[in-house]
Amino acid sequence: MILILQKPTSQEQIAVICDRLERMKLTGHVIENASGTVVSIKEDVSCLPSHLFSQLPGVDKVVRLQHQANLAINSPAQCIELPNEVKIGNGQPPVVIGGPCSVEGQAHILHTAHMVKEAGAQILRGGAYKPRTSPYEFQGLGLEGLKYLKEASSTTGLPIVSEVMAAEHVEAAEEYIDVIQIGARNMYNYELLKELGKSSRPVLLKRALSATISEWLNAAEYIMSAGNKQVILCERGIRTFETQTRNTLDLSAVPILKKMCSLPVIVDPSHGTGRRDLIRTMSRAAIACGADGLLIEVHECPEQAFSDGEQSITPDTLADIVADAKQLYELFAPKTSDQLAKVQK
């Protein structure tokens, strides 16, 4: 960390700053030149809040040289392993997660699960708890929906991803689903994040509507610092001034995160665009830029869906996307010299 001091700064103020740092068992190295004075701190201060330093007398600006999300950034690469040998991240072929926005009933989710599997997707998604903008919209079947998902999983062998909205939902969710999703609206729900840090289930953490990448990583840090290192990041679009799409899908976040950390990163083009006609194109783009998987809303009859029908695709389109993902992975995945020669032929 570097403390940039105000101009002018007296020797008395510098002495006070160094004394305060010493009380915190830190060492301040004073650097003075014609452009001003800075104090360099070489110890690890990632766990200390910035205001402890910004409020020191004479400090104008605090510059962190090390990101606070240490676990999210520095954890060794790992792939998330799910039932039936499904793996996410760390160089594995991209996974495709498909299913309806919300679980509409027992027969419906079972039928959809079979179609999702036939299309080639490896994981079933479905919302049992649905956060809706309006309180009058369908908000899911709750625990009953989780039971229907479990039945569909047992029948098809597909692992399950579903969202929870409150800390008290976590224990029940662990009994029925394989990956617990945190929706965009709950990325800042720190009590829920800490509760999931105690869970043995992998967590799929969606980016909040207006979150920066640093804020997103810090949300992951809440989960990981509480003990659960199995975090999957999901880019699902951010809110901008553009009105042609529901959100603006920030695919640049994928390669940025790949450089910053080793956590698996998947993309949700359904919420990212809100438009059925863009899902396949943006899915291709997501895989091409390095995403470890896709999270896609699928419905046999999107016009009749209880929620988000306008951004739901049919199982036939899902099958096309699965095929696209396989081809793009084979094209862009790191290759040995022999494999590269084969591709060039």
C-alpha positions as CSV (number, residue, x, y, z in Angstrom):
1,M,0.0,0.0,0.0
2,I,1.1,3.6,-0.7
3,L,-0.1,6.6,1.2
4,I,0.1,9.8,-0.9
5,L,0.4,12.7,1.4
6,Q,-1.1,16.2,1.0
7,K,0.9,19.2,-0.1
8,P,2.5,20.6,1.9
9,T,3.1,18.0,4.6
10,S,5.1,18.9,7.7
11,Q,7.7,16.7,9.3
12,E,5.4,16.5,12.3
13,Q,2.6,15.1,10.3
14,I,4.9,12.5,8.7
15,A,6.1,11.5,12.2
16,V,2.5,11.1,13.4
17,I,1.7,8.8,10.4
18,C,4.8,6.7,11.0
19,D,3.9,6.4,14.7
20,R,0.4,5.3,14.0
21,L,1.6,2.7,11.5
22,E,4.1,1.4,14.1
23,R,1.2,1.0,16.6
24,M,-0.5,-1.2,13.9
25,K,2.8,-3.2,13.7
26,L,3.5,-1.8,10.2
27,T,6.5,0.0,8.9
28,G,6.2,3.2,6.9
29,H,9.0,4.0,4.4
30,V,9.0,7.7,3.6
31,I,9.9,8.8,0.1
32,E,10.3,12.5,-0.6
33,N,11.0,14.1,-3.9
34,A,10.1,17.2,-5.9
35,S,6.6,16.0,-6.8
36,G,5.6,15.3,-3.2
37,T,5.8,12.8,-0.4
38,V,4.6,9.2,-0.1
39,V,4.7,6.6,2.6
40,S,5.2,3.0,1.4
41,I,3.9,0.0,3.5
42,K,5.3,-3.3,2.4
43,E,3.5,-5.5,4.9
44,D,0.3,-7.3,3.9
45,V,-2.6,-5.0,4.7
46,S,-5.3,-6.7,2.6
47,C,-7.3,-7.5,5.6
48,L,-7.3,-4.0,6.9
49,P,-10.0,-1.4,5.8
50,S,-8.8,1.6,3.8
51,H,-10.3,4.1,6.2
52,L,-7.6,3.2,8.8
53,F,-5.1,4.8,6.5
54,S,-7.1,7.5,4.7
55,Q,-8.1,9.2,7.9
56,L,-4.5,9.6,9.1
57,P,-3.6,13.3,9.3
58,G,-1.9,14.5,6.2
59,V,-3.0,11.6,3.9
60,D,-4.5,12.6,0.6
61,K,-5.0,9.3,-1.1
62,V,-4.6,5.6,-0.4
63,V,-3.4,3.3,-3.2
64,R,-3.6,-0.5,-2.7
65,L,-1.0,-2.5,-4.6
66,Q,-2.6,-5.8,-3.6
67,H,-6.2,-6.7,-4.1
68,Q,-8.3,-7.4,-1.0
69,A,-9.9,-10.5,-2.5
70,N,-6.8,-12.6,-1.7
71,L,-8.5,-16.0,-1.6
72,A,-10.5,-15.4,-4.8
73,I,-7.4,-14.2,-6.7
74,N,-4.7,-16.4,-5.2
75,S,-6.4,-19.8,-4.7
76,P,-4.9,-22.6,-6.8
77,A,-6.7,-23.6,-9.9
78,Q,-9.4,-26.3,-9.4
79,C,-12.2,-27.8,-11.3
80,I,-15.6,-28.1,-9.6
81,E,-16.6,-31.8,-9.5
82,L,-20.3,-32.7,-9.6
83,P,-22.2,-36.0,-9.6
84,N,-21.9,-38.2,-12.7
85,E,-18.4,-36.9,-13.4
86,V,-19.5,-33.5,-14.5
87,K,-16.5,-31.0,-14.1
88,I,-16.4,-27.2,-14.4
89,G,-13.3,-25.1,-14.9
90,N,-9.5,-25.6,-14.9
91,G,-9.3,-26.4,-18.6
92,Q,-12.2,-28.8,-18.8
93,P,-14.5,-28.7,-21.8
94,P,-17.3,-26.0,-21.3
95,V,-20.4,-27.2,-19.6
96,V,-23.9,-26.2,-20.7
97,I,-26.5,-25.7,-18.0
98,G,-30.1,-25.6,-19.3
99,G,-33.6,-25.5,-17.9
100,P,-36.6,-23.3,-17.2
101,C,-36.5,-20.0,-15.5
102,S,-38.8,-21.4,-12.9
103,V,-40.0,-24.9,-11.9
104,E,-43.7,-24.8,-13.0
105,G,-44.7,-28.3,-11.7
106,Q,-43.6,-31.9,-11.3
107,A,-44.5,-33.1,-14.8
108,H,-43.1,-30.0,-16.4
109,I,-39.6,-30.1,-14.9
110,L,-39.3,-33.9,-15.4
111,H,-40.2,-33.5,-19.1
112,T,-37.9,-30.5,-19.5
113,A,-35.0,-32.4,-17.8
114,H,-35.3,-35.2,-20.4
115,M,-35.2,-32.7,-23.2
116,V,-32.2,-30.9,-21.7
117,K,-30.3,-34.1,-21.4
118,E,-31.2,-35.2,-25.0
119,A,-30.0,-31.8,-26.2
120,G,-26.6,-32.7,-24.7
121,A,-26.5,-30.3,-21.7
122,Q,-24.7,-31.7,-18.6
123,I,-26.6,-29.8,-15.8
124,L,-30.2,-28.9,-15.2
125,R,-31.2,-25.5,-13.9
126,G,-34.6,-24.4,-12.5
127,G,-35.8,-21.7,-10.1
128,A,-37.6,-22.9,-7.0
129,Y,-37.3,-19.5,-5.3
130,K,-37.7,-16.6,-7.7
131,P,-36.8,-13.0,-6.8
132,R,-39.2,-10.9,-9.0
133,T,-39.3,-7.2,-9.5
134,S,-43.0,-7.1,-9.0
135,P,-44.6,-8.9,-5.9
136,Y,-47.5,-9.9,-8.1
137,E,-45.4,-12.1,-10.5
138,F,-44.8,-15.9,-10.0
139,Q,-42.2,-16.3,-7.3
140,G,-41.6,-20.0,-7.5
141,L,-42.8,-23.2,-5.7
142,G,-40.2,-23.0,-2.9
143,L,-39.3,-26.3,-1.2
144,E,-41.8,-28.2,-3.3
145,G,-39.9,-27.0,-6.4
146,L,-36.7,-28.3,-4.9
147,K,-38.2,-31.7,-4.4
148,Y,-39.4,-31.8,-8.1
149,L,-35.8,-30.8,-9.2
150,K,-34.4,-33.7,-7.1
151,E,-36.8,-36.1,-8.7
152,A,-35.8,-34.9,-12.2
153,S,-32.1,-35.3,-11.2
154,S,-32.6,-38.8,-10.0
155,T,-34.5,-39.8,-13.2
156,T,-32.0,-38.2,-15.7
157,G,-28.7,-38.2,-13.8
158,L,-28.3,-34.5,-14.4
159,P,-26.8,-32.5,-11.5
160,I,-29.0,-29.6,-10.4
161,V,-28.4,-25.8,-10.1
162,S,-31.0,-23.7,-8.3
163,E,-31.1,-20.4,-6.5
164,V,-31.6,-19.6,-2.8
165,M,-32.6,-16.2,-1.5
166,A,-32.1,-16.4,2.2
167,A,-29.7,-17.9,4.7
168,E,-32.5,-20.1,6.1
169,H,-33.0,-21.7,2.7
170,V,-29.4,-23.1,2.6
171,E,-29.8,-26.1,4.8
172,A,-32.8,-27.4,2.9
173,A,-31.2,-26.6,-0.5
174,E,-28.2,-28.8,0.4
175,E,-30.5,-31.8,0.6
176,Y,-31.9,-31.4,-2.9
177,I,-29.5,-29.6,-5.2
178,D,-25.9,-29.9,-6.3
179,V,-24.9,-26.3,-6.9
180,I,-26.4,-23.4,-5.0
181,Q,-27.0,-20.3,-7.1
182,I,-26.8,-16.7,-5.8
183,G,-28.7,-14.4,-8.0
184,A,-27.7,-10.9,-9.1
185,R,-29.9,-9.3,-6.5
186,N,-28.3,-11.2,-3.7
187,M,-24.6,-10.7,-4.6
188,Y,-24.6,-8.0,-1.8
189,N,-26.5,-10.2,0.7
190,Y,-23.4,-10.7,2.9
191,E,-25.2,-12.8,5.6
192,L,-26.3,-15.2,2.9
193,L,-22.8,-15.3,1.4
194,K,-21.3,-16.1,4.8
195,E,-23.8,-18.9,5.4
196,L,-22.9,-20.4,2.0
197,G,-19.3,-20.3,3.1
198,K,-20.2,-23.0,5.6
199,S,-21.8,-25.2,2.9
200,S,-20.3,-28.2,1.3
201,R,-22.0,-27.4,-2.0
202,P,-20.4,-25.4,-4.8
203,V,-21.8,-21.9,-5.2
204,L,-22.6,-20.2,-8.5
205,L,-22.3,-16.5,-7.8
206,K,-23.9,-14.2,-10.3
207,R,-22.7,-10.7,-10.9
208,A,-24.9,-7.9,-9.5
209,L,-26.6,-5.6,-12.0
210,S,-24.2,-2.7,-11.4
211,A,-21.3,-4.5,-9.7
212,T,-17.7,-3.8,-10.7
213,I,-15.4,-6.9,-11.1
214,S,-13.6,-6.0,-7.9
215,E,-17.0,-5.9,-6.0
216,W,-17.9,-9.2,-7.5
217,L,-14.6,-10.8,-6.4
218,N,-15.1,-9.4,-2.9
219,A,-18.5,-11.1,-2.8
220,A,-16.7,-14.4,-3.7
221,E,-14.2,-13.6,-0.9
222,Y,-17.1,-13.6,1.6
223,I,-17.9,-17.2,0.7
224,M,-14.3,-18.4,0.5
225,S,-13.2,-16.7,3.7
226,A,-15.9,-18.6,5.5
227,G,-14.5,-21.9,4.3
228,N,-16.1,-22.8,1.0
229,K,-13.6,-22.5,-1.8
230,Q,-15.9,-24.0,-4.5
231,V,-17.1,-20.8,-6.2
232,I,-18.2,-20.4,-9.8
233,L,-18.5,-16.9,-11.2
234,C,-21.4,-16.1,-13.6
235,E,-21.4,-13.1,-15.8
236,R,-25.1,-12.3,-16.5
237,G,-25.0,-8.8,-17.9
238,I,-24.9,-5.4,-16.2
239,R,-27.3,-2.5,-16.4
240,T,-26.3,0.3,-18.8
241,F,-28.0,3.0,-20.8
242,E,-28.7,0.6,-23.7
243,T,-32.3,-0.3,-24.2
244,Q,-32.1,-2.8,-27.1
245,T,-31.2,-5.6,-24.7
246,R,-32.4,-6.3,-21.2
247,N,-28.8,-5.9,-19.9
248,T,-25.4,-5.4,-21.5
249,L,-23.5,-8.7,-21.5
250,D,-20.0,-7.8,-20.4
251,L,-18.0,-10.6,-22.1
252,S,-14.7,-8.7,-21.5
253,A,-15.2,-9.7,-17.8
254,V,-14.4,-13.3,-18.8
255,P,-10.8,-12.8,-20.0
256,I,-10.2,-10.2,-17.3
257,L,-11.2,-12.7,-14.6
258,K,-9.2,-15.4,-16.2
259,K,-6.1,-13.2,-15.8
260,M,-7.0,-12.2,-12.2
261,C,-8.0,-15.5,-10.7
262,S,-8.4,-19.2,-11.2
263,L,-12.1,-19.5,-10.4
264,P,-14.4,-21.0,-13.1
265,V,-16.2,-18.4,-15.0
266,I,-19.5,-19.1,-16.9
267,V,-21.8,-16.8,-18.9
268,D,-25.6,-16.4,-18.8
269,P,-26.6,-15.0,-22.2
270,S,-30.3,-15.3,-21.3
271,H,-30.3,-12.6,-18.7
272,G,-27.4,-10.9,-20.4
273,T,-29.5,-10.0,-23.5
274,G,-33.1,-10.8,-22.6
275,R,-33.6,-11.8,-26.2
276,R,-34.2,-15.3,-27.5
277,D,-32.8,-14.4,-31.0
278,L,-29.4,-13.4,-29.5
279,I,-28.8,-16.4,-27.2
280,R,-26.9,-18.6,-29.6
281,T,-24.7,-15.9,-31.0
282,M,-23.7,-14.6,-27.6
283,S,-23.2,-18.2,-26.4
284,R,-20.6,-18.7,-29.2
285,A,-18.9,-15.5,-28.2
286,A,-18.8,-16.5,-24.6
287,I,-17.1,-19.8,-25.3
288,A,-14.7,-18.1,-27.8
289,C,-13.5,-15.7,-25.2
290,G,-12.8,-18.4,-22.7
291,A,-15.9,-19.1,-20.6
292,D,-16.0,-22.4,-18.7
293,G,-19.7,-22.9,-19.4
294,L,-23.1,-21.4,-20.2
295,L,-26.2,-21.0,-18.1
296,I,-29.3,-20.9,-20.4
297,E,-33.0,-20.7,-19.9
298,V,-34.8,-23.4,-21.8
299,H,-38.6,-24.0,-22.2
300,E,-40.5,-26.3,-24.6
301,C,-43.1,-23.5,-25.2
302,P,-41.4,-20.2,-24.3
303,E,-44.6,-18.3,-25.0
304,Q,-46.4,-20.2,-22.2
305,A,-43.5,-19.9,-19.6
306,F,-44.5,-18.7,-16.2
307,S,-41.5,-16.3,-16.3
308,D,-38.9,-14.9,-18.7
309,G,-40.4,-16.6,-21.8
310,E,-39.0,-13.9,-24.1
311,Q,-35.4,-15.0,-23.2
312,S,-36.0,-18.7,-23.2
313,I,-34.9,-20.9,-26.0
314,T,-36.3,-24.3,-27.2
315,P,-34.5,-27.6,-26.7
316,D,-33.7,-27.7,-30.4
317,T,-31.7,-24.5,-30.1
318,L,-30.1,-25.7,-27.0
319,A,-28.8,-28.8,-28.9
320,D,-27.3,-26.4,-31.5
321,I,-25.6,-24.4,-28.8
322,V,-24.1,-27.6,-27.2
323,A,-22.7,-28.5,-30.6
324,D,-21.3,-25.0,-31.1
325,A,-19.6,-25.1,-27.7
326,K,-17.9,-28.4,-28.4
327,Q,-16.6,-27.2,-31.8
328,L,-15.3,-23.9,-30.4
329,Y,-13.6,-25.6,-27.5
330,E,-11.8,-27.9,-29.9
331,L,-10.8,-24.9,-32.0
332,F,-9.6,-22.6,-29.2
333,A,-8.5,-24.9,-26.4
334,P,-4.7,-25.1,-25.7
335,K,-3.1,-27.7,-27.9
336,T,0.0,-29.8,-28.2
337,S,2.1,-29.4,-31.4
338,D,0.6,-32.6,-32.8
339,Q,-3.0,-31.4,-32.1
340,L,-2.2,-28.1,-33.7
341,A,-0.8,-29.7,-36.8
342,K,-4.0,-31.7,-37.1
343,V,-6.2,-28.6,-36.8
344,Q,-4.2,-26.8,-39.4
345,K,-4.7,-29.6,-41.9
